[in-house]
Every structure is written in structure tokens, then in C-alpha cells.
């Protein structure tokens, strides 16, 4: 069957995958098997999008297992999976998913969770909101954001925590954050949902922010 379809040059790769999938489903449903989950992964993001969109229209009763297969090493695979799966999930397509990386398998679930969390489909643990460094940034923001991320990794509460490099725009740009810091020269403002709640010295930024996180979790 696969060889027969592949030899039909007039078909695009997505069309071949859809035709093969439809025949696969019919083969098993004709024999009484209805508990089916269908996967039609490709290494091309565009082929993956075209194929799953067509499958969701043509055989909408069959659950779809999403994935960009053979996506590459950690960086490339994360990018391709995030683009492909993110678009499909945002369109309401897909029931289960797998992120495939040429890396330690433990790297895959965090990417999958990150995709789901970015789309607001799942929340587990804090989300970090942090800005790129620019001319207004007067502190070494990168290690501050990395330390906050590291210290929050074992927290389960679905909080939004901001680490901003500018005291002028920080509270406003991250006004939806549960808690955050907006850094200036030698100090930072602590804020919650855009409202200033305190000021701390630069060497106390992370400890002060974590103290507020713990306090907020206790209050909830």
C-alpha cells in the first residue's frame, strides 16, 4: 500500500500521508477495531501542518497524536516542535503529542509542557516573564533571571513571575504578573500586578522576590 501511494507522483507528501492514513483507519474499522489513535508525523513542519489539518477534516472522529518526527537536536528540535505543535494545538487540532529530540529523553517533557503552558492549555509551576536586555537595563539581568528560574523550578503553584530590566517600563509591561521585580541602578522595585509594593537593594533582589513568592503561596 505504501509503495503504491508513493509511486503516484501527482500526489504531494501530505496527500500521500492522508490517503495512507484513511486506508489504515478503514482497514481496521472494517474489522471492528474502533479504539484508534492516528499519528502521521513528518520531519517537515509544513508537511506536518498540512497533513494534520487535512486529517482533522477528513476523519475528524479519529483522535490524532501530534509530533514533528526526526526534528533534530535540542535547539532545532525544540524550535520545530514548538512551531508545528503550537500552531496545530492553537487551531484545536490534536489529542496527544510527543516532542522528539536527538537529546537525552528527559529533555522532551519540559519542551512539551512549555508548549502547552505557552498556549494556556496546561499550567504547572511558575511562568517566568523576562525582558531582553537593552540600553535602559542597568543591572546584569541575565544571571538574576537564571537564578530566579532555578529557584522556582520545584514550585508547583501556577504563578507568573516577572524579572524586568527597566524600572521605568517594567511594572507596566508585566502588569499581569502575580509578582515581579523591575531593576534599576543598584536597586529594584518589587511589584504585584503592576502595583509597586517595595524597593530592595540590587544584592537582595532574588531573595526579596522569593520571599514575596513564598508569602503569596501561603496566603493562597
PyMOL CGO cylinders between C-alpha atoms (Angstrom):
from pymol import cmd
from pymol.cgo import CYLINDER

trace = [
    CYLINDER, 0.00, 0.00, 0.00, 2.74, 2.49, 0.95, 0.3, 1, 1, 1, 1, 1, 1,
    CYLINDER, 2.74, 2.49, 0.95, 4.69, 1.70, -2.22, 0.3, 1, 1, 1, 1, 1, 1,
    CYLINDER, 4.69, 1.70, -2.22, 1.57, 2.08, -4.36, 0.3, 1, 1, 1, 1, 1, 1,
    CYLINDER, 1.57, 2.08, -4.36, 0.86, 5.51, -2.92, 0.3, 1, 1, 1, 1, 1, 1,
    CYLINDER, 0.86, 5.51, -2.92, 4.49, 6.67, -3.13, 0.3, 1, 1, 1, 1, 1, 1,
    CYLINDER, 4.49, 6.67, -3.13, 4.57, 5.85, -6.84, 0.3, 1, 1, 1, 1, 1, 1,
    CYLINDER, 4.57, 5.85, -6.84, 1.72, 8.25, -7.56, 0.3, 1, 1, 1, 1, 1, 1,
    CYLINDER, 1.72, 8.25, -7.56, 3.86, 11.30, -8.29, 0.3, 1, 1, 1, 1, 1, 1,
    CYLINDER, 3.86, 11.30, -8.29, 0.88, 13.58, -8.77, 0.3, 1, 1, 1, 1, 1, 1,
    CYLINDER, 0.88, 13.58, -8.77, 0.24, 13.49, -5.01, 0.3, 1, 1, 1, 1, 1, 1,
    CYLINDER, 0.24, 13.49, -5.01, 2.01, 15.79, -2.57, 0.3, 1, 1, 1, 1, 1, 1,
    CYLINDER, 2.01, 15.79, -2.57, 3.56, 14.31, 0.56, 0.3, 1, 1, 1, 1, 1, 1,
    CYLINDER, 3.56, 14.31, 0.56, 0.67, 15.48, 2.77, 0.3, 1, 1, 1, 1, 1, 1,
    CYLINDER, 0.67, 15.48, 2.77, -1.82, 13.97, 0.32, 0.3, 1, 1, 1, 1, 1, 1,
    CYLINDER, -1.82, 13.97, 0.32, 0.05, 10.66, 0.38, 0.3, 1, 1, 1, 1, 1, 1,
    CYLINDER, 0.05, 10.66, 0.38, 0.07, 10.64, 4.18, 0.3, 1, 1, 1, 1, 1, 1,
    CYLINDER, 0.07, 10.64, 4.18, -3.63, 11.47, 4.37, 0.3, 1, 1, 1, 1, 1, 1,
    CYLINDER, -3.63, 11.47, 4.37, -4.57, 8.78, 1.83, 0.3, 1, 1, 1, 1, 1, 1,
    CYLINDER, -4.57, 8.78, 1.83, -2.46, 6.20, 3.65, 0.3, 1, 1, 1, 1, 1, 1,
    CYLINDER, -2.46, 6.20, 3.65, -4.00, 7.22, 6.98, 0.3, 1, 1, 1, 1, 1, 1,
    CYLINDER, -4.00, 7.22, 6.98, -7.55, 6.99, 5.64, 0.3, 1, 1, 1, 1, 1, 1,
    CYLINDER, -7.55, 6.99, 5.64, -6.91, 3.49, 4.28, 0.3, 1, 1, 1, 1, 1, 1,
    CYLINDER, -6.91, 3.49, 4.28, -5.30, 2.47, 7.56, 0.3, 1, 1, 1, 1, 1, 1,
    CYLINDER, -5.30, 2.47, 7.56, -8.34, 3.63, 9.54, 0.3, 1, 1, 1, 1, 1, 1,
    CYLINDER, -8.34, 3.63, 9.54, -10.80, 1.98, 7.14, 0.3, 1, 1, 1, 1, 1, 1,
    CYLINDER, -10.80, 1.98, 7.14, -8.85, -1.29, 7.23, 0.3, 1, 1, 1, 1, 1, 1,
    CYLINDER, -8.85, -1.29, 7.23, -9.20, -1.58, 11.00, 0.3, 1, 1, 1, 1, 1, 1,
    CYLINDER, -9.20, -1.58, 11.00, -12.69, -0.12, 11.35, 0.3, 1, 1, 1, 1, 1, 1,
    CYLINDER, -12.69, -0.12, 11.35, -13.97, -2.60, 8.75, 0.3, 1, 1, 1, 1, 1, 1,
    CYLINDER, -13.97, -2.60, 8.75, -12.70, -5.34, 11.06, 0.3, 1, 1, 1, 1, 1, 1,
    CYLINDER, -12.70, -5.34, 11.06, -14.35, -3.95, 14.17, 0.3, 1, 1, 1, 1, 1, 1,
    CYLINDER, -14.35, -3.95, 14.17, -11.44, -2.03, 15.67, 0.3, 1, 1, 1, 1, 1, 1,
    CYLINDER, -11.44, -2.03, 15.67, -12.59, 1.46, 16.69, 0.3, 1, 1, 1, 1, 1, 1,
    CYLINDER, -12.59, 1.46, 16.69, -10.24, 2.35, 19.53, 0.3, 1, 1, 1, 1, 1, 1,
    CYLINDER, -10.24, 2.35, 19.53, -7.72, 4.02, 17.22, 0.3, 1, 1, 1, 1, 1, 1,
    CYLINDER, -7.72, 4.02, 17.22, -5.28, 6.91, 17.67, 0.3, 1, 1, 1, 1, 1, 1,
    CYLINDER, -5.28, 6.91, 17.67, -3.68, 8.10, 14.45, 0.3, 1, 1, 1, 1, 1, 1,
    CYLINDER, -3.68, 8.10, 14.45, -0.18, 9.52, 14.01, 0.3, 1, 1, 1, 1, 1, 1,
    CYLINDER, -0.18, 9.52, 14.01, 1.05, 10.97, 10.70, 0.3, 1, 1, 1, 1, 1, 1,
    CYLINDER, 1.05, 10.97, 10.70, 4.29, 12.70, 11.68, 0.3, 1, 1, 1, 1, 1, 1,
    CYLINDER, 4.29, 12.70, 11.68, 6.79, 14.21, 9.26, 0.3, 1, 1, 1, 1, 1, 1,
    CYLINDER, 6.79, 14.21, 9.26, 10.13, 15.94, 9.78, 0.3, 1, 1, 1, 1, 1, 1,
    CYLINDER, 10.13, 15.94, 9.78, 8.94, 18.96, 7.77, 0.3, 1, 1, 1, 1, 1, 1,
    CYLINDER, 8.94, 18.96, 7.77, 6.90, 21.43, 9.81, 0.3, 1, 1, 1, 1, 1, 1,
    CYLINDER, 6.90, 21.43, 9.81, 4.81, 22.50, 6.81, 0.3, 1, 1, 1, 1, 1, 1,
    CYLINDER, 4.81, 22.50, 6.81, 4.08, 18.90, 5.81, 0.3, 1, 1, 1, 1, 1, 1,
    CYLINDER, 4.08, 18.90, 5.81, 3.07, 18.17, 9.40, 0.3, 1, 1, 1, 1, 1, 1,
    CYLINDER, 3.07, 18.17, 9.40, 0.69, 21.15, 9.42, 0.3, 1, 1, 1, 1, 1, 1,
    CYLINDER, 0.69, 21.15, 9.42, -0.88, 20.34, 6.04, 0.3, 1, 1, 1, 1, 1, 1,
    CYLINDER, -0.88, 20.34, 6.04, -1.29, 16.66, 6.90, 0.3, 1, 1, 1, 1, 1, 1,
    CYLINDER, -1.29, 16.66, 6.90, -2.88, 17.06, 10.33, 0.3, 1, 1, 1, 1, 1, 1,
    CYLINDER, -2.88, 17.06, 10.33, -5.17, 19.84, 9.15, 0.3, 1, 1, 1, 1, 1, 1,
    CYLINDER, -5.17, 19.84, 9.15, -6.44, 17.58, 6.38, 0.3, 1, 1, 1, 1, 1, 1,
    CYLINDER, -6.44, 17.58, 6.38, -6.83, 14.61, 8.72, 0.3, 1, 1, 1, 1, 1, 1,
    CYLINDER, -6.83, 14.61, 8.72, -8.82, 16.70, 11.20, 0.3, 1, 1, 1, 1, 1, 1,
    CYLINDER, -8.82, 16.70, 11.20, -11.25, 17.50, 8.37, 0.3, 1, 1, 1, 1, 1, 1,
    CYLINDER, -11.25, 17.50, 8.37, -11.41, 14.15, 6.59, 0.3, 1, 1, 1, 1, 1, 1,
    CYLINDER, -11.41, 14.15, 6.59, -11.53, 11.73, 9.55, 0.3, 1, 1, 1, 1, 1, 1,
    CYLINDER, -11.53, 11.73, 9.55, -12.49, 14.03, 12.40, 0.3, 1, 1, 1, 1, 1, 1,
    CYLINDER, -12.49, 14.03, 12.40, -13.79, 11.16, 14.56, 0.3, 1, 1, 1, 1, 1, 1,
    CYLINDER, -13.79, 11.16, 14.56, -10.29, 9.68, 14.99, 0.3, 1, 1, 1, 1, 1, 1,
    CYLINDER, -10.29, 9.68, 14.99, -8.04, 11.12, 17.76, 0.3, 1, 1, 1, 1, 1, 1,
    CYLINDER, -8.04, 11.12, 17.76, -4.74, 12.49, 16.45, 0.3, 1, 1, 1, 1, 1, 1,
    CYLINDER, -4.74, 12.49, 16.45, -1.32, 12.01, 18.01, 0.3, 1, 1, 1, 1, 1, 1,
    CYLINDER, -1.32, 12.01, 18.01, 0.81, 15.04, 17.10, 0.3, 1, 1, 1, 1, 1, 1,
    CYLINDER, 0.81, 15.04, 17.10, 4.52, 15.26, 16.54, 0.3, 1, 1, 1, 1, 1, 1,
    CYLINDER, 4.52, 15.26, 16.54, 7.28, 16.57, 14.30, 0.3, 1, 1, 1, 1, 1, 1,
    CYLINDER, 7.28, 16.57, 14.30, 9.39, 13.46, 13.90, 0.3, 1, 1, 1, 1, 1, 1,
    CYLINDER, 9.39, 13.46, 13.90, 13.17, 13.44, 13.48, 0.3, 1, 1, 1, 1, 1, 1,
    CYLINDER, 13.17, 13.44, 13.48, 13.07, 17.13, 14.39, 0.3, 1, 1, 1, 1, 1, 1,
    CYLINDER, 13.07, 17.13, 14.39, 16.79, 17.31, 15.21, 0.3, 1, 1, 1, 1, 1, 1,
    CYLINDER, 16.79, 17.31, 15.21, 18.99, 18.11, 18.19, 0.3, 1, 1, 1, 1, 1, 1,
    CYLINDER, 18.99, 18.11, 18.19, 17.81, 20.03, 21.23, 0.3, 1, 1, 1, 1, 1, 1,
    CYLINDER, 17.81, 20.03, 21.23, 17.71, 23.58, 19.85, 0.3, 1, 1, 1, 1, 1, 1,
    CYLINDER, 17.71, 23.58, 19.85, 16.46, 22.80, 16.33, 0.3, 1, 1, 1, 1, 1, 1,
    CYLINDER, 16.46, 22.80, 16.33, 14.06, 20.13, 17.57, 0.3, 1, 1, 1, 1, 1, 1,
    CYLINDER, 14.06, 20.13, 17.57, 12.60, 22.45, 20.19, 0.3, 1, 1, 1, 1, 1, 1,
    CYLINDER, 12.60, 22.45, 20.19, 12.04, 25.18, 17.63, 0.3, 1, 1, 1, 1, 1, 1,
    CYLINDER, 12.04, 25.18, 17.63, 10.45, 22.91, 15.02, 0.3, 1, 1, 1, 1, 1, 1,
    CYLINDER, 10.45, 22.91, 15.02, 8.26, 21.13, 17.60, 0.3, 1, 1, 1, 1, 1, 1,
    CYLINDER, 8.26, 21.13, 17.60, 7.14, 24.41, 19.17, 0.3, 1, 1, 1, 1, 1, 1,
    CYLINDER, 7.14, 24.41, 19.17, 6.18, 25.91, 15.81, 0.3, 1, 1, 1, 1, 1, 1,
    CYLINDER, 6.18, 25.91, 15.81, 4.47, 22.82, 14.40, 0.3, 1, 1, 1, 1, 1, 1,
    CYLINDER, 4.47, 22.82, 14.40, 2.68, 21.59, 17.51, 0.3, 1, 1, 1, 1, 1, 1,
    CYLINDER, 2.68, 21.59, 17.51, 1.92, 25.09, 18.74, 0.3, 1, 1, 1, 1, 1, 1,
    CYLINDER, 1.92, 25.09, 18.74, 0.12, 26.05, 15.53, 0.3, 1, 1, 1, 1, 1, 1,
    CYLINDER, 0.12, 26.05, 15.53, -1.92, 22.85, 15.44, 0.3, 1, 1, 1, 1, 1, 1,
    CYLINDER, -1.92, 22.85, 15.44, -2.87, 22.99, 19.10, 0.3, 1, 1, 1, 1, 1, 1,
    CYLINDER, -2.87, 22.99, 19.10, -3.87, 26.65, 18.77, 0.3, 1, 1, 1, 1, 1, 1,
    CYLINDER, -3.87, 26.65, 18.77, -6.24, 25.57, 16.00, 0.3, 1, 1, 1, 1, 1, 1,
    CYLINDER, -6.24, 25.57, 16.00, -7.80, 22.93, 18.24, 0.3, 1, 1, 1, 1, 1, 1,
    CYLINDER, -7.80, 22.93, 18.24, -6.15, 20.03, 16.42, 0.3, 1, 1, 1, 1, 1, 1,
    CYLINDER, -6.15, 20.03, 16.42, -4.61, 17.13, 18.35, 0.3, 1, 1, 1, 1, 1, 1,
    CYLINDER, -4.61, 17.13, 18.35, -5.40, 14.87, 21.28, 0.3, 1, 1, 1, 1, 1, 1,
    CYLINDER, -5.40, 14.87, 21.28, -1.98, 13.59, 22.37, 0.3, 1, 1, 1, 1, 1, 1,
    CYLINDER, -1.98, 13.59, 22.37, 1.54, 14.70, 21.48, 0.3, 1, 1, 1, 1, 1, 1,
    CYLINDER, 1.54, 14.70, 21.48, 5.22, 13.76, 21.54, 0.3, 1, 1, 1, 1, 1, 1,
    CYLINDER, 5.22, 13.76, 21.54, 8.22, 16.06, 21.31, 0.3, 1, 1, 1, 1, 1, 1,
    CYLINDER, 8.22, 16.06, 21.31, 11.06, 14.20, 19.59, 0.3, 1, 1, 1, 1, 1, 1,
    CYLINDER, 11.06, 14.20, 19.59, 14.61, 15.44, 20.22, 0.3, 1, 1, 1, 1, 1, 1,
    CYLINDER, 14.61, 15.44, 20.22, 18.00, 13.96, 19.44, 0.3, 1, 1, 1, 1, 1, 1,
    CYLINDER, 18.00, 13.96, 19.44, 18.95, 14.50, 23.06, 0.3, 1, 1, 1, 1, 1, 1,
    CYLINDER, 18.95, 14.50, 23.06, 18.53, 12.92, 26.47, 0.3, 1, 1, 1, 1, 1, 1,
    CYLINDER, 18.53, 12.92, 26.47, 14.84, 11.87, 26.60, 0.3, 1, 1, 1, 1, 1, 1,
    CYLINDER, 14.84, 11.87, 26.60, 14.40, 13.80, 29.86, 0.3, 1, 1, 1, 1, 1, 1,
    CYLINDER, 14.40, 13.80, 29.86, 14.70, 16.98, 27.77, 0.3, 1, 1, 1, 1, 1, 1,
    CYLINDER, 14.70, 16.98, 27.77, 11.48, 16.21, 25.89, 0.3, 1, 1, 1, 1, 1, 1,
    CYLINDER, 11.48, 16.21, 25.89, 8.72, 16.54, 28.54, 0.3, 1, 1, 1, 1, 1, 1,
    CYLINDER, 8.72, 16.54, 28.54, 9.74, 20.08, 29.62, 0.3, 1, 1, 1, 1, 1, 1,
    CYLINDER, 9.74, 20.08, 29.62, 9.51, 21.23, 25.99, 0.3, 1, 1, 1, 1, 1, 1,
    CYLINDER, 9.51, 21.23, 25.99, 6.07, 19.63, 25.64, 0.3, 1, 1, 1, 1, 1, 1,
    CYLINDER, 6.07, 19.63, 25.64, 4.88, 21.23, 28.86, 0.3, 1, 1, 1, 1, 1, 1,
    CYLINDER, 4.88, 21.23, 28.86, 6.32, 24.55, 27.75, 0.3, 1, 1, 1, 1, 1, 1,
    CYLINDER, 6.32, 24.55, 27.75, 4.32, 24.41, 24.53, 0.3, 1, 1, 1, 1, 1, 1,
    CYLINDER, 4.32, 24.41, 24.53, 1.11, 23.61, 26.40, 0.3, 1, 1, 1, 1, 1, 1,
    CYLINDER, 1.11, 23.61, 26.40, 1.75, 26.27, 29.02, 0.3, 1, 1, 1, 1, 1, 1,
    CYLINDER, 1.75, 26.27, 29.02, 2.58, 28.94, 26.43, 0.3, 1, 1, 1, 1, 1, 1,
    CYLINDER, 2.58, 28.94, 26.43, -0.81, 28.31, 24.81, 0.3, 1, 1, 1, 1, 1, 1,
    CYLINDER, -0.81, 28.31, 24.81, -2.63, 28.36, 28.15, 0.3, 1, 1, 1, 1, 1, 1,
    CYLINDER, -2.63, 28.36, 28.15, -3.71, 24.72, 27.72, 0.3, 1, 1, 1, 1, 1, 1,
    CYLINDER, -3.71, 24.72, 27.72, -1.91, 23.49, 30.84, 0.3, 1, 1, 1, 1, 1, 1,
    CYLINDER, -1.91, 23.49, 30.84, -0.41, 25.22, 33.85, 0.3, 1, 1, 1, 1, 1, 1,
    CYLINDER, -0.41, 25.22, 33.85, 2.09, 23.52, 36.11, 0.3, 1, 1, 1, 1, 1, 1,
    CYLINDER, 2.09, 23.52, 36.11, 4.59, 25.59, 38.03, 0.3, 1, 1, 1, 1, 1, 1,
    CYLINDER, 4.59, 25.59, 38.03, 5.51, 29.26, 37.66, 0.3, 1, 1, 1, 1, 1, 1,
    CYLINDER, 5.51, 29.26, 37.66, 5.93, 31.04, 34.36, 0.3, 1, 1, 1, 1, 1, 1,
    CYLINDER, 5.93, 31.04, 34.36, 8.88, 33.41, 34.06, 0.3, 1, 1, 1, 1, 1, 1,
    CYLINDER, 8.88, 33.41, 34.06, 8.33, 36.71, 32.27, 0.3, 1, 1, 1, 1, 1, 1,
    CYLINDER, 8.33, 36.71, 32.27, 11.64, 38.42, 31.50, 0.3, 1, 1, 1, 1, 1, 1,
    CYLINDER, 11.64, 38.42, 31.50, 12.69, 41.06, 29.02, 0.3, 1, 1, 1, 1, 1, 1,
    CYLINDER, 12.69, 41.06, 29.02, 15.65, 41.17, 26.65, 0.3, 1, 1, 1, 1, 1, 1,
    CYLINDER, 15.65, 41.17, 26.65, 18.50, 43.40, 27.78, 0.3, 1, 1, 1, 1, 1, 1,
    CYLINDER, 18.50, 43.40, 27.78, 18.59, 46.86, 26.22, 0.3, 1, 1, 1, 1, 1, 1,
    CYLINDER, 18.59, 46.86, 26.22, 20.23, 50.25, 26.76, 0.3, 1, 1, 1, 1, 1, 1,
    CYLINDER, 20.23, 50.25, 26.76, 17.86, 51.01, 29.64, 0.3, 1, 1, 1, 1, 1, 1,
    CYLINDER, 17.86, 51.01, 29.64, 18.98, 47.96, 31.62, 0.3, 1, 1, 1, 1, 1, 1,
    CYLINDER, 18.98, 47.96, 31.62, 21.40, 49.00, 34.37, 0.3, 1, 1, 1, 1, 1, 1,
    CYLINDER, 21.40, 49.00, 34.37, 21.96, 45.63, 36.07, 0.3, 1, 1, 1, 1, 1, 1,
    CYLINDER, 21.96, 45.63, 36.07, 23.33, 42.28, 34.92, 0.3, 1, 1, 1, 1, 1, 1,
    CYLINDER, 23.33, 42.28, 34.92, 19.86, 40.90, 34.29, 0.3, 1, 1, 1, 1, 1, 1,
    CYLINDER, 19.86, 40.90, 34.29, 20.69, 37.50, 32.81, 0.3, 1, 1, 1, 1, 1, 1,
    CYLINDER, 20.69, 37.50, 32.81, 22.08, 35.85, 35.99, 0.3, 1, 1, 1, 1, 1, 1,
    CYLINDER, 22.08, 35.85, 35.99, 19.23, 37.33, 38.03, 0.3, 1, 1, 1, 1, 1, 1,
    CYLINDER, 19.23, 37.33, 38.03, 16.62, 35.80, 35.70, 0.3, 1, 1, 1, 1, 1, 1,
    CYLINDER, 16.62, 35.80, 35.70, 18.51, 32.49, 35.63, 0.3, 1, 1, 1, 1, 1, 1,
    CYLINDER, 18.51, 32.49, 35.63, 18.73, 32.31, 39.43, 0.3, 1, 1, 1, 1, 1, 1,
    CYLINDER, 18.73, 32.31, 39.43, 15.02, 33.09, 39.83, 0.3, 1, 1, 1, 1, 1, 1,
    CYLINDER, 15.02, 33.09, 39.83, 14.22, 30.38, 37.28, 0.3, 1, 1, 1, 1, 1, 1,
    CYLINDER, 14.22, 30.38, 37.28, 16.43, 27.86, 39.07, 0.3, 1, 1, 1, 1, 1, 1,
    CYLINDER, 16.43, 27.86, 39.07, 14.96, 28.61, 42.49, 0.3, 1, 1, 1, 1, 1, 1,
    CYLINDER, 14.96, 28.61, 42.49, 11.40, 28.35, 41.17, 0.3, 1, 1, 1, 1, 1, 1,
    CYLINDER, 11.40, 28.35, 41.17, 11.83, 25.03, 39.37, 0.3, 1, 1, 1, 1, 1, 1,
    CYLINDER, 11.83, 25.03, 39.37, 10.47, 22.94, 42.26, 0.3, 1, 1, 1, 1, 1, 1,
    CYLINDER, 10.47, 22.94, 42.26, 7.45, 25.18, 42.86, 0.3, 1, 1, 1, 1, 1, 1,
    CYLINDER, 7.45, 25.18, 42.86, 4.09, 23.82, 41.73, 0.3, 1, 1, 1, 1, 1, 1,
    CYLINDER, 4.09, 23.82, 41.73, 1.95, 26.96, 42.01, 0.3, 1, 1, 1, 1, 1, 1,
    CYLINDER, 1.95, 26.96, 42.01, 0.93, 28.32, 38.57, 0.3, 1, 1, 1, 1, 1, 1,
    CYLINDER, 0.93, 28.32, 38.57, 2.24, 31.84, 39.18, 0.3, 1, 1, 1, 1, 1, 1,
    CYLINDER, 2.24, 31.84, 39.18, 3.50, 34.42, 36.71, 0.3, 1, 1, 1, 1, 1, 1,
    CYLINDER, 3.50, 34.42, 36.71, 6.81, 35.91, 37.91, 0.3, 1, 1, 1, 1, 1, 1,
    CYLINDER, 6.81, 35.91, 37.91, 8.44, 38.82, 36.10, 0.3, 1, 1, 1, 1, 1, 1,
    CYLINDER, 8.44, 38.82, 36.10, 12.13, 39.76, 36.03, 0.3, 1, 1, 1, 1, 1, 1,
    CYLINDER, 12.13, 39.76, 36.03, 12.38, 43.06, 34.20, 0.3, 1, 1, 1, 1, 1, 1,
    CYLINDER, 12.38, 43.06, 34.20, 15.47, 45.12, 33.47, 0.3, 1, 1, 1, 1, 1, 1,
    CYLINDER, 15.47, 45.12, 33.47, 13.88, 48.55, 33.47, 0.3, 1, 1, 1, 1, 1, 1,
    CYLINDER, 13.88, 48.55, 33.47, 12.21, 50.31, 36.41, 0.3, 1, 1, 1, 1, 1, 1,
    CYLINDER, 12.21, 50.31, 36.41, 10.52, 52.73, 34.01, 0.3, 1, 1, 1, 1, 1, 1,
    CYLINDER, 10.52, 52.73, 34.01, 8.59, 50.25, 31.86, 0.3, 1, 1, 1, 1, 1, 1,
    CYLINDER, 8.59, 50.25, 31.86, 8.86, 47.03, 33.85, 0.3, 1, 1, 1, 1, 1, 1,
    CYLINDER, 8.86, 47.03, 33.85, 5.76, 47.21, 36.08, 0.3, 1, 1, 1, 1, 1, 1,
    CYLINDER, 5.76, 47.21, 36.08, 3.59, 48.35, 33.19, 0.3, 1, 1, 1, 1, 1, 1,
    CYLINDER, 3.59, 48.35, 33.19, 4.82, 45.87, 30.60, 0.3, 1, 1, 1, 1, 1, 1,
    CYLINDER, 4.82, 45.87, 30.60, 4.48, 42.99, 33.08, 0.3, 1, 1, 1, 1, 1, 1,
    CYLINDER, 4.48, 42.99, 33.08, 1.36, 44.28, 34.81, 0.3, 1, 1, 1, 1, 1, 1,
    CYLINDER, 1.36, 44.28, 34.81, -0.36, 40.91, 34.53, 0.3, 1, 1, 1, 1, 1, 1,
    CYLINDER, -0.36, 40.91, 34.53, 2.38, 39.17, 36.54, 0.3, 1, 1, 1, 1, 1, 1,
    CYLINDER, 2.38, 39.17, 36.54, 1.50, 37.98, 40.03, 0.3, 1, 1, 1, 1, 1, 1,
    CYLINDER, 1.50, 37.98, 40.03, 4.86, 39.26, 41.28, 0.3, 1, 1, 1, 1, 1, 1,
    CYLINDER, 4.86, 39.26, 41.28, 7.91, 40.82, 39.73, 0.3, 1, 1, 1, 1, 1, 1,
    CYLINDER, 7.91, 40.82, 39.73, 10.99, 42.97, 40.01, 0.3, 1, 1, 1, 1, 1, 1,
    CYLINDER, 10.99, 42.97, 40.01, 11.87, 45.95, 37.85, 0.3, 1, 1, 1, 1, 1, 1,
    CYLINDER, 11.87, 45.95, 37.85, 15.58, 46.63, 38.15, 0.3, 1, 1, 1, 1, 1, 1,
    CYLINDER, 15.58, 46.63, 38.15, 17.34, 49.96, 38.17, 0.3, 1, 1, 1, 1, 1, 1,
    CYLINDER, 17.34, 49.96, 38.17, 20.86, 51.10, 39.05, 0.3, 1, 1, 1, 1, 1, 1,
    CYLINDER, 20.86, 51.10, 39.05, 21.78, 49.42, 42.32, 0.3, 1, 1, 1, 1, 1, 1,
    CYLINDER, 21.78, 49.42, 42.32, 18.20, 48.62, 43.28, 0.3, 1, 1, 1, 1, 1, 1,
    CYLINDER, 18.20, 48.62, 43.28, 14.90, 47.18, 42.11, 0.3, 1, 1, 1, 1, 1, 1,
    CYLINDER, 14.90, 47.18, 42.11, 11.20, 47.77, 42.57, 0.3, 1, 1, 1, 1, 1, 1,
    CYLINDER, 11.20, 47.77, 42.57, 9.03, 44.89, 43.73, 0.3, 1, 1, 1, 1, 1, 1,
    CYLINDER, 9.03, 44.89, 43.73, 5.58, 44.91, 42.17, 0.3, 1, 1, 1, 1, 1, 1,
    CYLINDER, 5.58, 44.91, 42.17, 2.41, 42.85, 42.01, 0.3, 1, 1, 1, 1, 1, 1,
    CYLINDER, 2.41, 42.85, 42.01, 0.01, 43.19, 39.08, 0.3, 1, 1, 1, 1, 1, 1,
    CYLINDER, 0.01, 43.19, 39.08, 1.68, 46.48, 38.15, 0.3, 1, 1, 1, 1, 1, 1,
    CYLINDER, 1.68, 46.48, 38.15, 1.47, 47.99, 41.64, 0.3, 1, 1, 1, 1, 1, 1,
    CYLINDER, 1.47, 47.99, 41.64, 4.71, 48.86, 43.46, 0.3, 1, 1, 1, 1, 1, 1,
    CYLINDER, 4.71, 48.86, 43.46, 4.95, 47.01, 46.78, 0.3, 1, 1, 1, 1, 1, 1,
    CYLINDER, 4.95, 47.01, 46.78, 8.54, 47.69, 47.81, 0.3, 1, 1, 1, 1, 1, 1,
    CYLINDER, 8.54, 47.69, 47.81, 12.12, 48.59, 46.93, 0.3, 1, 1, 1, 1, 1, 1,
    CYLINDER, 12.12, 48.59, 46.93, 15.23, 46.46, 47.52, 0.3, 1, 1, 1, 1, 1, 1,
    CYLINDER, 15.23, 46.46, 47.52, 18.97, 46.74, 47.01, 0.3, 1, 1, 1, 1, 1, 1,
    CYLINDER, 18.97, 46.74, 47.01, 20.49, 45.00, 44.00, 0.3, 1, 1, 1, 1, 1, 1,
    CYLINDER, 20.49, 45.00, 44.00, 22.17, 42.29, 46.07, 0.3, 1, 1, 1, 1, 1, 1,
    CYLINDER, 22.17, 42.29, 46.07, 18.81, 41.41, 47.68, 0.3, 1, 1, 1, 1, 1, 1,
    CYLINDER, 18.81, 41.41, 47.68, 16.68, 41.20, 44.52, 0.3, 1, 1, 1, 1, 1, 1,
    CYLINDER, 16.68, 41.20, 44.52, 16.34, 37.43, 44.23, 0.3, 1, 1, 1, 1, 1, 1,
    CYLINDER, 16.34, 37.43, 44.23, 15.93, 36.77, 47.96, 0.3, 1, 1, 1, 1, 1, 1,
    CYLINDER, 15.93, 36.77, 47.96, 13.31, 39.51, 48.30, 0.3, 1, 1, 1, 1, 1, 1,
    CYLINDER, 13.31, 39.51, 48.30, 11.37, 38.26, 45.28, 0.3, 1, 1, 1, 1, 1, 1,
    CYLINDER, 11.37, 38.26, 45.28, 11.42, 34.67, 46.53, 0.3, 1, 1, 1, 1, 1, 1,
    CYLINDER, 11.42, 34.67, 46.53, 10.23, 35.84, 49.95, 0.3, 1, 1, 1, 1, 1, 1,
    CYLINDER, 10.23, 35.84, 49.95, 7.24, 37.50, 48.28, 0.3, 1, 1, 1, 1, 1, 1,
    CYLINDER, 7.24, 37.50, 48.28, 6.55, 34.35, 46.27, 0.3, 1, 1, 1, 1, 1, 1,
    CYLINDER, 6.55, 34.35, 46.27, 6.50, 32.24, 49.43, 0.3, 1, 1, 1, 1, 1, 1,
    CYLINDER, 6.50, 32.24, 49.43, 4.27, 34.78, 51.14, 0.3, 1, 1, 1, 1, 1, 1,
    CYLINDER, 4.27, 34.78, 51.14, 1.81, 34.79, 48.24, 0.3, 1, 1, 1, 1, 1, 1,
    CYLINDER, 1.81, 34.79, 48.24, 1.63, 31.00, 48.18, 0.3, 1, 1, 1, 1, 1, 1,
    CYLINDER, 1.63, 31.00, 48.18, 0.99, 30.88, 51.94, 0.3, 1, 1, 1, 1, 1, 1,
    CYLINDER, 0.99, 30.88, 51.94, -1.79, 33.43, 51.62, 0.3, 1, 1, 1, 1, 1, 1,
    CYLINDER, -1.79, 33.43, 51.62, -3.48, 31.34, 48.92, 0.3, 1, 1, 1, 1, 1, 1,
]
cmd.load_cgo(trace, "trace")
